[in-house]
Amino acid sequence: MKPNPGDILLVTRAASVQFAKPIRFRVIRALDWTTYDGWAWLDGYELDARGEAVARRTIFVQPAGLRRPPHVRASRARAPPAHTGTQPRRPTCGNGVDTRR
């Protein structure tokens, strides 16, 4: 598998022995660094169970061992908050004092 930017991958021991505990990983880019045949450096984010980035990482893997995790959402776009019809809260400086003049 050739990883592309935006791909969400399951990185397991099949990709590298350091991943005895599998991680989900969102690819930023495949780095063009000289390395061993069949291996690649990937730059991206480790994801938690909700699909949120928890750490930026650069990993050394065998692309042939990478898999797509089940149930990956196609879009990471978030919906804008719904209008509640109430006035927004005034910003404060942490002690309840209105900071607007």
PyMOL commands that set and color helices and strands:
alter all, ss='L'
color gray80, all
select helices_A, chain A and resi 63-65
alter helices_A, ss='H'
color red, helices_A
select strands_A, chain A and resi 8-11+23-31+40-47+53-61
alter strands_A, ss='S'
color yellow, strands_A
deselect
rebuild
show_as cartoon
